[in-house]
């Protein structure tokens, strides 16, 4: 329509120009020819004729525009159908027809009454959100968008063949949906970390004061956000609320966790909270199960954090600013050892036992595996370690072959493919130093095995083995080798571990603690003492960790690229052309922490032809696991890693910097 009007405006301009020119010529001639009357008559005659022509042209223009609009109306009626127009009005459906220029040429009566006049307007200038409807239609993707206008909400679809936008008024439905969402139930469970330890280690008066302070904080927090809170155990509280209040808690980042930690920080024994929350269902029983499961994840990650389980969506992690505190006792370890023993004996009656670590297995993965291998052997199990040279780090391969003969290795190990073939319904698969199926040495074996046990020291991530038969994830431990040493030494049966096995396990502890510099607790020294009693050789274990000259040169080269994008944070990158061993990335990260003022280091390098890895290390003041999880990785509070496929090192670095910009402050320990 606008195109037609523009055409007639231009034509009218030229007609007026010609008329004015002729009239002007006769007027000039009148004065140049001694004012002869003939020229005056011609001038007035031309002016009169021009007026007649202009009136006729205006009539013709209006007629053509009306005809064009009538033609558009007829076309739209043909598309919609006269007989069902009333149905569209009754159902509150708006129809907007546009031309090739995206200009509105027709609107049905109901929608025209509801909205501002749209005829001759560009529909994208009216609502830019509609542009993606047309773009998706070009790609044959069915899509709709929701828009708001004049306090009404519409669901809009685009019919490409007819150039027709269909607007369905969903204002009342949307209001009901928003109301239902806001009032949908949400259930949470609050647990006081280390409650039993406090009861046994701290005097009664101080215990009551601390617990009273924690309870007051929880009650005040509940009043602030209008939550229903009920204590159902000495160390646990149940929260019942709605989705609207839950969103407020999310925006507040569950500040009750920081508040309780700060309020008890000056005490002899710091208290922390773990919270599990569930939303997205109307079934209270199911929500309670999901909240309990989320709380288990929070506790397995070391506590002092909230884990949210939206039904049908990924877990959300909030908090976790403090290092995991030890929750192990000798009684618990004895129970764990006995439970694992029972599982091994049951599997040994009719099947076999496999032990497997993570892909590119390091000294801790293999060290803990050989410890579990010897443990299972004591109960008559037919046990083997799932092992592949190509999926094991170079230093670990060398150490493994140095400590055991070819005959021993042949008896101890089995290839991943053979393990899958030999997997029985009753086969027990023990995962050590790993709990994520995708990060195991052979994920297909995890899919095949029906009975799976887990021994790991990494904080639990969202990905986890479904329904494990045995689950011992203890983030407070320095290494998986430390956990296995405790399992062996606390078993009812007196087990004497051979010296070469003990040395492999000790090397795993040395690796993960960087010679007792990080993540080292009293239990770490106890486990090391046990291994020394079994004959572990420090000098041999130390030799497994020594660098070759080429490795040292490469380490210095990577460290020389260090930049400090944020206070206390160092980022190093290797050359795009170099393929770097994962261990080297972690060594660079650990070495960087020895520099004064460095709280965390992120080392980026190419670990395969199409893979780039990040190794993150921290001195304990920054939760690098929290940051690396945002990039799809995981690990430990002060040691974590992630890998990326088909990306360049600079692209990965850019992702890391963006993550640090958003989440670094949240990751700093209070």
N, C-alpha and C positions, 0 to 999 in steps of 0.2 A: 504494500500500500504506500509506504513512504517513498519507495522507488518511483511509483507512478506519479505521485504528487511532485517529486523533484523534477521529473521529466516535464510536467506541464508548467512548472515555475520557470524553467529555462526557456521553454518555447514562448511563454508570455513575455519574458524579458526581451527577446529578439523582436517580437511583434511591436512592442512598445518603442523599441529603439528605432525601427524602420519608420513607424508613424511619426515619431518626434523629429526624425531627420528630414522627412518630406515636408512637414509643416514648417520647419526652420528654414529650409531652402526657399520656399515660396515667400516667407516673410522677408528674407534677405533680398530676394529679387525685387520685392515691392519697393524697397528703399533705393536699390541700385538703379532701377528703371524709372526714376522720377515719379514714383508712387502711382504707377498705373493701376487702376482698379482691378484689372483682371487677376493680378497676383494676390491681391487681398482676398478676392472671392475664392481663389484656389486654396489659399491658406486656411480660411474658415471652413471651406468644404472638406478639405483633408482632415481637419480636426473633428468635424461632425461624423465623417465616415469612420474615423478611428474609434469614436465612442460606440458606434453601432457594432463595429468589429469586436471591440473589447467585451461588450455585453454578450454577444454571441459566443465568444471564446469562453467566458466565465460559465455560461449555461452548458456548453459542451464539456468543460472540465468537470463540473459537478455531476453531470450525467454519467461520464465515464467512470468517475470514482464510485458513484453509487452502484453502477453496473458491476464494477470490480468487487465491491464489498458483497453485493448480492451473490455474485459467483462464488466468493469465498464461503458465504453462509451455506450455499447449496452444497458445496464440496464437503463441508464439515457435517452437514446433515446426512449426506450420503454415507460418510464414515460411521457416524454414530447410529443413525437410524431414527426417524421421527417417532416411531412407535414406542421406543424405550427411553425417550427423553425424560418422561415423568419418573421413570424408575431411577435414573441418575440423580434427579432432584431429590427424590425421597431418600435415597441412600447417601445423600450429601457427598456426591462425587462431582468434582470440578473437572471440566475439559478445556484445555487450552491448545489451540492450533497455531503453529508457527510456520513461516515460510522458510525458504532456503537461507535467508539472512538472519534467522532466529528471531524475527520480529513477530509479535503476536498479531494474528489477523482475525481470530475469532475466539470468543469465550462463551461458554454456555451461561444461560441466564442466572442460575443459582450461584455459580462461582463469581459472576460479575457483581451480583448483589452483595456477596460476602467480602469481596476484596476491592482494593483500589482499581480504578480503570486501568486496564492493561493493554487495550487495543493500541497498536502501532509502537509499543515499547519493545525494546530488546529484552527478552526474557532473562538473559544472564545478567543484565544490569539490574534487573529487579531482584533476582536471587541467584548469586554466583554459585551456590551449592549445586544447582541443577546442571552445571556444565559437565560434571563427572558422569551424569546419567547418559548424556549424549556420547561421551567418550567411551563408556562401557558398552553402549549399544553398537558402536563401530566394531568392537572386538567380540560381538555376539555374546556378551556376558549379561545375564539377567541381574539387574540391580535395582534397588530402590533407595531413596534418601528421605530423611525426615526434616521438614522445615517448619519454622514458626513465622506467622505473620498476622498482625491485628489480633493478637492474643489467641490465635487458633493454631493447632498443630496438624500438619498434613503429612501423610505418607504418599510419596510421589513416584510414579513409574513413567517411563517414556516408551511410546510405541514408534519405533524407528520408521516403519513403512508408511505410517500416516502422518509423521511429524507431529504427533499428538502427545501432550503431557496430561496424565491422569492424576488428579489430586483427590485423595480420600481423607475426609475429615476424621481424625482419630483423637480429637481433643479430650473427649470424655474417657475414652479407653486409655489414653496416655496418663490422664490424671489418676485413674484407678490403678494402673500399673505402677506408677510412681508411689502411690500410697501403699500398695501391697508390698513393694520392694522395701520401702522404708520401715514397714512394720513386720517384715519377715523375721523369724526367730534367729538368734545367734547365741551360741553357747561357748563358754570358755572355762578352762580349769587352770587355777593358779597353784603352783607347788613351790614350797620353800626348799631350796637346794640344801643338801648336807644337814637336814634336820636331825637325823639320827646321830651324826657325828657331834653336833653341838650338844645334844642331850647327854652324850657320854663323855665329852671332853671338857665342857664348861660347867662351872658350878651353878647350882639351881637358881640362886638369886639373879645372877647375871643372865642366865638363860631366859628367865621369865621377863626380865626387862627388855631383852632384845626381841623376843617374840611378841611382847606387848606393843613395842614400837612398830614392828612389821604389821601387826594386825590393825593398829590405828591408821597406818598409811593406806592399807588396803580399803578399810572402811571409808576413810575420807575421799579416796579416789572414786569409790563406788557412789558416794553422795554427789560428787562433782559431776559425774556423767550419768546419774540416775540409773545405776545398775542394781540388779537384784543379786546380792552376794550371800552365800550360805557356806559356813564351814562344815565340811562333811568328814574331815579327818584332822588329826592334830597338825598336819603339815600341808593341808590342801583345802582350797576354796572353790566353790562352783559359782560361775557367773551366768546369769540368764538375762538377755537384753534383746534389742531388735537391731535390724541392719543399720538404721540411721545412727544409733548410738555407737555401733561397731565402727562405722566410718569415722566418727569423731575420735575414737580410740586410735584408729590408724593414722589420722592426721596428727594426733598427739604422740605417735610413735611409741605407744605404751610406756609413757614416762614413769609409770609406777616402778618399772624395773630399775631405772637409774636412781629414782628417789630412795628405794629401799637399800640399794647398794651404798649410796652416799650417807644415808642415815646410820648405817651400821659399819661404815668404813673405819671409824675410829675405835671400834671395839677390838678386842683381842682376836676375835674370829669373825670375819666378814660374812654377812648373809646375802644371798642373792635369790632371785625368783626365776622360775621358768613358767611360761604360759603357753597353753595350747588353745587355739580358737577354731571354731568351725562355723561356716555360713553356707547359704545356698540351698537349703532344704526346709521343708515344713515338718519333717519327721524328727521329733526331739530325740528319740532313741538313736537314730542314725547319726544325728548331729553330735550326740554325746560320744559315740564311738569314734567319730572323726576327730573330735577335740582331744580325746584320750590318746589317739594315735599321733596327733600333732605334738602333744606334750611329750610323748615318748621320744619323738625325733629331737625335740628341744633338749631333753635330758641327755640323749645319746651324743649330742653335739657339745656337751659340756655345761649346759644350763646357762643361766643369766641371759635369757633371750626369749622372744615370743615367736612361735611358729603358727601360721594361719593356714588352714586347709579349706579353701573355697571348693565346694562340691564340683567335681568335674574339671577343676583347674589345677595349675601348678602350686606347690607350696610357696608361701611367702615367709621370708626370714627377716626378723627385726631384732636388733640388739646383738648380743654376743660380743660385747666390748672387752670382756675380761677373759683371761686364760682359763681353760678348763681346770676345775679343782678336783683333786683326787677323791673318788668315792669308793675306792677299793678298800676292803679289809681282808685280813687273812681268812676269815670265815667265808666271805664271799668268794675269794679265789679258790678255796677248797671245794665249795659247791660247784663253781664253774668247772674245775678240773674233773670232779666226779661226773658231772653231766656230760662233758665231752667224752670221758672214758666210756660211759654207758652207750652213747651213740656209736662210738667206734666198735664196741663189742657186738652191738646189735647188727651193724653192717657186716661185721666179719663172719657172722654165722652163715650168711647166704650170698654175700657179695664182696665188694672190695672198697678201698678207701683211696681217694685221690686228694692231693694237696696242690693248690695253685695260687700263685701270687699275681701281681699286676703285670701288664705289658711292659716291656723293657725293664725286667725285674732287676732291682738293685740288691745290695748286700743285706738289707733288712728283710726284703721279701724272701730271698733264698735262705738267709740265716734262720728266720722264723719257720720256714718250710722244712728245713732239715731237722729243727727241734721237734716240730710236730710229727715228722716222719718217725723219729726215734721213739717219741711218746706212743704213737699208734702201734709200733712194733712190739712194745712191751705187753700188749694185750692180744697178741696173736693175729693182728690184722694183716691182710694182704694189701699193703699200702705202697703207693708210688707218687713221686712228685711230677706234676705236669711241667715239662721243661722243653724249651726250644732255644738253641744257641742264638738264632737270629732275633729272638724276642727278649734277649737278656743283655744287659749292659756289659761292655768289654771288660771292665775291672772285675765284675762279678763272675763272668765266665771264667776268667783267669784264676780267680780265687777258688771257685768251685772245683775246677779241674786240678788245682794244686793240692787241695785238702783231701780229695778222694781219688782212688785208682779208677782206671777204666772199667774194671769189673764191678766195682762198687757203684759207679755212676750208672752202668747198664742195669743193675738191679734196682737202684733207687728211682730212676727217672723213666718217664714214658712220654712219647710225643703227643701233642694235643690231638691230632687226628686219630691216633690209636686209642687215646683215652675216650674219645666220643664213641668209637666203635665198641669199646669194652664197658661202656656205662650201662649198669643194670638198674632195674627199678629201685632196688634197695641200696644202690651205691651211695656212699657218703662222700660228698665233695666239700672239702674244707678250704675256704678262701682265707688267705692270710695277707695282711698289709693292704687290703683292698676290700671295699664293700659295694662298689659300683660295677654292675655286670659289664658295662661297655668298656671299662678300663682293665678288665681281667686279661690274662695272657691269651685266653681263647674263649670269647663270649658264647660261642656255640655250645661249649660244654656246660655252661651255666644254664642255658636253655634246655639242655637234654637232662641234666640231673634233677631228680625229684627231691632228694634230701641234701640240704646245703647248710653247712655251719660256717660262721664268720668269726674271725679273730682279727681285730683291726684297731688302730690307734688314731685314725683320722676322724675328724668331726663328720658326723653323718650328713650326707647331702640328700637332695630330693630323690635322686635315683638310688634305688635300694633293691636288694633281692626280695622278691615277693614270698612272704611266709617262710622265713628260714627256720630250720629245725633247731638251730642253736645260734645265739646272737651275743657276741661279747665284743662290743665296740666301746672302747675306753679312751676318750680323747685326752685324759690327764696323763696317760703313759707316754714315754718318750718315743717308743718304737714298738713294733709288733714282736721283736725279739725279746724285749723286756716282759711283755705279757706272757709269751710262751715259756720263758724262764721261770716265771711265777707259777704257771700251770704245772710245770714239771716238778718244781721243788715243793709244791703244796699238795701233791697227790698222796693218797693214803699209801700207795705202794712206793717203796724207796727205789727211786730211779737214779742210776749212776750214768750220767751223760758222758760219752767218750770225749776226749780232749779236742779232737778235730771238729766235732759238732759244736762244742762250746766256743771254740775260736771263731767259727763262722757266725754264731749268734752274737758274740761280743763285737765283731766287726760291724754288724748291723746297728748295734747300740751306738758305737763310736760314730758311724756315718750320720745317723739321724740326730745326734746331739752335738755334732761337730766337736768331738772330744770333750763332752760334758759342758759345753759352753751355753747351749740353749735347751729348753724344754727338759731340764734335768731336775728331778726331785729325789727325795730320800729313797723312794722305791727303785729308782734307776740305779743308784749305788748298791742297793740290796741285791738287785738282779745281777749286776756286774760281779758282786762278791760271790754269789752262787756259782756263776760261770767260772770264776777264778778257782773256786774250790773243785770244780770239775776238771780243771787243768787247762783252761783257756790261756793262750799265749798272746800277751799284749803286743809283743814285737811283731809277731806274724800278722795279727789283726791290723796293726798299724801299717804294715807293708802293703796291705791290700788297698789302702787309701792314698798311698803316695802318688804324686804326679810324675809323669814323664816330662822331659824337658820341653817337648813340643806342646804338651798340655799347659805347662807353665807359661810359655810364650803366648799361647792363644788366650789364656786367662788375662794376662797383662794387656794384650791388644784389645780385648773386649772392655776391660775396665777403663781403658783410656777414652772410651766413647761416652763416659758417664755425663749425664746432665741432671740438673736439679730443678724440675718443673715446679715443685712445691717444697716448702720448708721440711727438711728432714727426709725427703724422698729422692732416691736416685734411680734413674732409668738408664740402662746400658743396652746396646744393640750390637749384634755381630754383623759381619759383612753378608750381603745377600747371596754371595757366591759360595760361602762356607757352609758345610753341613756340620752342625755342632751336636755333640752328645748331650743328652739331657742332664747327665751328671755334671758336665762342665758348666751348664747354665746355673745349676744350683750352687756349685762351688764359687762362681763369680759373685752370686748373690750373697753367699755367706761371708766371703772375704770382704765385700763392700761394707758389711756391718761393723767391721773392725775399725773403720774410719770414724773419728770423733764427729758427732753431730748427725750421723746417718741412722735414721730409725727404721727405714724400710728400703729395700732394693728390688727392682723389677728388671729381670734380664730377658731380653727378647732375642731369639735366634732361630735359624732354619734347622729343624731337626729331621727333615726328610725332604724329598724332592718337591712334594706338594704340601708340606706341613711346616707351620711356624709355631714355636712354643714359647710360653712365658713361664719363668720360674720366679717366684716371689718369696722373699725372706724378710723377717721382721725381728726387731729386738724385744718384742712383746708390748710395745706401746701402740702399735697399729695392727689391727686385725686384717692381715692380708688375705685370709680365707674369705672373709666377707666381700672384699673387693674383687677377688678372682672369681667368685661365684657369679658376680654380675656379668662376667665375660664368658660364663658357661663352664668354668673349671671348678676346682674344689681343693680340699686338703686339710691343713691344720691351721690353728690360730696364727702361728708365726712362720709357717711354711706351706705354700700352696703352689699350684701349677694349672696351666690351661694350654690347650692347643687349638690351632685354627687350620682349616683346610683351604687351599687355593687362594691364599692371601699373601701379599708382600709384607716384609718386615715393617716398612713405614706405615702401611695400612693398619697393622696390628698395634703399632705404637700410637697411632692416632686414636684408635678405640680405647686403649689404655688411658691416655691422657683425658679423654672425655669422661671415662668412668671415674677417674680420680677427681675431676672437677666437681662431679655430682655427689660422690659418696665418701671422699676422704675424711671429711669432718666426722661423719657418722662412724667411721671405722677406727677413729682414734680412741684409745681406752681412756676412760674417765679417770 
